[in-house]
């Protein structure tokens, strides 16, 4: 699962994929964007699993950071789709 938010977050959230999908759906109204990370776990951004287990947070494990990263990924996805070529 994607992990930006810190161990002090007890809310059920979509973390950074929420912002990624929201941005894509704004560009493509009516589309249903999906996020799938495959057979992976702890898709950590800027920290390691041990930090979460030990309850260590940092000032970047926030909703603001999740939004920033989600929007960056949306930009990369849009650039890739706009520059795709048929095989």
NUSEMI-770722 format. One record per residue: residue in one letter; y, z, x of N, C-alpha, C, O in turn; residue number from 1; chain. Coordinates in steps of 0.05 Angstrom, whole numbers, plus 5000, padded with zeros to 4 digits. Atoms other than C-alpha are relative to their C-alpha. Layout:
NUSEMI-770722
(node "A" (Y Z X) (Y Z X) (Y Z X) (Y Z X) NUM "A")
...
This chain:
NUSEMI-770722
(node "X" (4976 5000 5017) (5000 5000 5000) (5025 5000 5018) (5025 5011 5040) 1 "A")
(node "X" (4975 5001 4985) (5071 4987 5023) (5013 5028 5001) (5014 5042 4981) 2 "A")
(node "X" (4989 4974 4996) (5106 5048 5051) (5027 4999 5015) (5027 4994 5039) 3 "A")
(node "X" (4974 4995 4987) (5181 5055 5065) (5008 5029 4993) (5017 5044 5011) 4 "A")
(node "X" (4990 4974 5009) (5196 5117 5024) (4985 5023 5014) (4961 5021 5021) 5 "A")
(node "X" (5011 4978 4984) (5184 5184 5057) (4981 5018 4984) (4977 5015 4960) 6 "A")
(node "X" (5020 4982 5012) (5133 5239 5044) (5012 5020 4979) (4998 5033 4965) 7 "A")
(node "X" (4987 4983 5019) (5185 5277 5003) (5004 4986 4973) (5015 4998 4954) 8 "A")
(node "X" (4997 5015 5025) (5184 5223 4949) (4975 5004 4984) (4953 4995 4992) 9 "A")
(node "X" (5023 4995 5018) (5139 5244 4892) (5001 4982 4975) (4986 4986 4956) 10 "A")
(node "X" (4998 5018 5022) (5159 5188 4845) (4980 4977 5003) (4973 4970 5026) 11 "A")
(node "X" (5017 5024 4999) (5113 5131 4827) (5019 4976 5001) (5035 4971 4983) 12 "A")
(node "X" (4981 5022 4995) (5149 5070 4855) (4985 4976 5010) (4961 4978 5018) 13 "A")
(node "X" (5011 5024 4988) (5136 4999 4877) (5010 4997 5028) (5004 4977 5042) 14 "A")
(node "X" (4990 5001 4973) (5172 5014 4942) (5015 4974 5005) (5028 4964 4987) 15 "A")
(node "X" (4984 5024 4995) (5201 4953 4977) (4992 4975 4985) (5009 4958 4980) 16 "A")
(node "X" (5006 5024 5016) (5161 4901 4937) (5016 4998 4974) (5020 4975 4965) 17 "A")
(node "X" (4984 5002 5024) (5202 4919 4876) (5025 4983 5005) (5031 4965 4989) 18 "A")
(node "X" (4975 5014 4994) (5265 4893 4909) (4994 4971 5008) (5010 4953 5002) 19 "A")
(node "X" (5009 5027 4993) (5228 4833 4938) (4996 4983 4975) (5006 4961 4972) 20 "A")
(node "X" (5007 5015 5025) (5201 4812 4870) (5024 4996 4983) (5028 4975 4971) 21 "A")
(node "X" (4976 5001 5016) (5266 4827 4834) (5018 4977 5010) (5029 4962 4994) 22 "A")
(node "X" (4983 5021 4988) (5305 4782 4882) (4989 4972 4994) (5003 4954 4987) 23 "A")
(node "X" (5012 5026 5005) (5255 4725 4875) (5002 4992 4970) (5008 4969 4964) 24 "A")
(node "X" (4998 5006 5029) (5255 4730 4799) (5028 4994 4991) (5032 4980 4971) 25 "A")
(node "X" (4972 5007 5006) (5331 4727 4798) (5006 4971 5008) (5021 4957 4995) 26 "A")
(node "X" (4996 5027 4991) (5329 4662 4837) (4985 4980 4983) (4994 4958 4977) 27 "A")
(node "X" (5017 5016 5017) (5273 4634 4793) (4997 5013 4973) (4976 5025 4968) 28 "A")
(node "X" (5001 4987 5027) (5289 4658 4722) (4975 4991 4985) (4968 4967 4985) 29 "A")
(node "X" (5024 5007 5016) (5226 4661 4679) (4975 5001 5017) (4953 5001 5006) 30 "A")
(node "X" (5024 4998 4983) (5180 4665 4739) (4990 5028 5001) (5005 5047 4998) 31 "A")
(node "X" (5012 4973 4996) (5132 4723 4749) (4991 5002 5029) (4970 4991 5036) 32 "A")
(node "X" (5006 4996 4972) (5133 4741 4823) (4979 5022 5003) (4978 5041 4988) 33 "A")
(node "X" (5021 4980 4996) (5073 4779 4850) (5000 5007 5030) (5005 4991 5047) 34 "A")
(node "X" (5004 4991 4973) (5062 4820 4913) (4971 5008 5004) (4961 5025 4988) 35 "A")
(node "X" (5028 4992 4994) (4993 4825 4943) (4998 5004 5030) (5004 4986 5045) 36 "A")
(node "X" (5002 4995 4972) (4980 4857 5010) (4971 4997 5010) (4965 5003 5033) 37 "A")
(node "X" (5028 5005 4991) (4905 4841 5012) (4986 5026 5006) (4992 5047 4996) 38 "A")
(node "X" (5017 4977 4993) (4855 4888 5043) (5012 5016 5022) (5001 5019 5044) 39 "A")
(node "X" (4987 4984 4980) (4904 4931 5079) (5009 5026 4987) (5010 5028 4962) 40 "A")
(node "X" (4990 4975 5010) (4930 5001 5072) (5022 5010 5019) (5023 5002 5042) 41 "A")
(node "X" (4979 4988 4984) (4990 5040 5097) (5016 4978 5015) (5018 4977 5039) 42 "A")
(node "X" (4983 5021 4989) (5035 4979 5107) (5026 5014 5006) (5046 5010 4992) 43 "A")
(node "X" (4977 4984 4993) (5084 5025 5141) (5022 4984 5014) (5016 4965 5029) 44 "A")
(node "X" (4977 5014 4988) (5153 5003 5161) (5017 5021 5015) (5031 5037 5003) 45 "A")
(node "X" (4983 4982 4984) (5186 5041 5218) (4989 5028 5004) (5004 5045 5014) 46 "A")
(node "X" (5012 4974 4995) (5139 5100 5220) (4969 4997 5000) (4959 4976 4994) 47 "A")
(node "X" (5030 5002 4999) (5065 5116 5229) (4988 5019 4979) (5002 5036 4968) 48 "A")
(node "X" (5014 4984 5020) (5014 5147 5182) (5001 5030 5006) (5004 5046 4988) 49 "A")
(node "X" (5000 4971 4993) (5012 5212 5221) (5026 5013 4992) (5026 5037 4984) 50 "A")
(node "X" (4974 4988 5009) (5086 5223 5206) (4999 5007 4971) (5009 5028 4963) 51 "A")
(node "X" (5002 4995 5029) (5072 5218 5132) (4982 5024 4994) (4988 5042 4978) 52 "A")
(node "X" (5019 4978 5004) (5012 5265 5136) (5012 5026 5007) (5008 5047 4994) 53 "A")
(node "X" (4987 4975 4991) (5053 5316 5174) (5026 5006 4986) (5039 5026 4991) 54 "A")
(node "X" (4976 4996 5015) (5110 5309 5125) (5026 4994 5014) (5048 5003 5006) 55 "A")
(node "X" (4976 5007 4985) (5158 5280 5176) (5014 4976 4987) (5002 4955 4984) 56 "A")
(node "X" (4984 5023 5011) (5212 5237 5145) (5020 4992 5022) (5021 5003 5043) 57 "A")
(node "X" (4977 5007 4984) (5270 5202 5177) (5021 4988 4982) (5016 4983 4959) 58 "A")
(node "X" (4977 5009 5017) (5337 5177 5153) (4997 4972 4990) (5014 4963 4974) 59 "A")
(node "X" (5004 5027 5010) (5310 5107 5141) (4979 4998 4978) (4975 4976 4967) 60 "A")
(node "X" (5021 5001 5021) (5256 5125 5091) (5012 5006 4973) (5006 5026 4960) 61 "A")
(node "X" (4984 4996 5024) (5301 5117 5031) (4997 4975 4981) (4987 4954 4989) 62 "A")
(node "X" (4999 5023 5019) (5308 5073 4969) (5019 4979 5011) (5014 4955 5007) 63 "A")
(node "X" (4982 5020 4988) (5367 5040 5004) (4986 4983 5021) (4990 4958 5021) 64 "A")
(node "X" (5015 5015 4980) (5322 5020 5062) (4979 4982 4987) (4975 4960 4996) 65 "A")
(node "X" (5019 5016 5014) (5268 4996 5014) (5013 4976 4988) (5002 4954 4989) 66 "A")
(node "X" (4985 5022 5012) (5320 4953 4979) (5008 4980 5022) (5005 4956 5018) 67 "A")
(node "X" (4992 5018 4978) (5345 4925 5045) (4977 4983 5010) (4980 4959 5013) 68 "A")
(node "X" (5023 5015 4990) (5276 4906 5070) (4989 4981 4979) (4981 4959 4986) 69 "A")
(node "X" (5009 5017 5021) (5255 4878 5003) (5016 4975 4998) (5006 4953 4994) 70 "A")
(node "X" (4982 5024 5002) (5315 4832 5001) (4998 4982 5025) (5000 4958 5023) 71 "A")
(node "X" (5005 5016 4976) (5304 4810 5073) (4975 4983 4997) (4975 4959 5002) 72 "A")
(node "X" (5025 5015 5004) (5232 4791 5056) (5003 4979 4979) (4992 4957 4981) 73 "A")
(node "X" (4995 5021 5020) (5256 4754 4994) (5014 4976 5012) (5007 4954 5006) 74 "A")
(node "X" (4986 5022 4987) (5303 4714 5037) (4981 4983 5017) (4983 4958 5018) 75 "A")
(node "X" (5019 5014 4983) (5247 4696 5085) (4981 4983 4982) (4975 4961 4988) 76 "A")
(node "X" (5017 5015 5019) (5202 4676 5026) (5014 4976 4988) (5002 4955 4986) 77 "A")
(node "X" (4985 5022 5011) (5256 4633 4996) (5004 4978 5020) (5001 4954 5014) 78 "A")
(node "X" (4996 5020 4979) (5270 4599 5062) (4974 4985 5005) (4974 4960 5008) 79 "A")
(node "X" (5026 5013 4996) (5196 4585 5071) (4993 4981 4977) (4984 4959 4982) 80 "A")
(node "X" (5007 5018 5023) (5188 4556 5001) (5018 4976 4999) (5010 4954 4992) 81 "A")
(node "X" (4981 5022 5000) (5250 4513 5008) (4995 4980 5022) (5003 4957 5021) 82 "A")
(node "X" (5006 5017 4978) (5226 4485 5074) (4971 4991 5002) (4962 4979 5021) 83 "A")
(node "X" (5029 5007 5001) (5153 4475 5054) (4997 4969 4999) (5013 4956 4986) 84 "A")
(node "X" (5006 5028 5002) (5124 4406 5064) (4972 4996 4989) (4954 5012 4993) 85 "A")
(node "X" (5026 5006 5012) (5066 4375 5027) (4980 4993 5023) (4988 4980 5043) 86 "A")
(node "X" (5021 5006 4980) (5001 4370 5066) (4985 4975 4993) (4967 4966 5007) 87 "A")
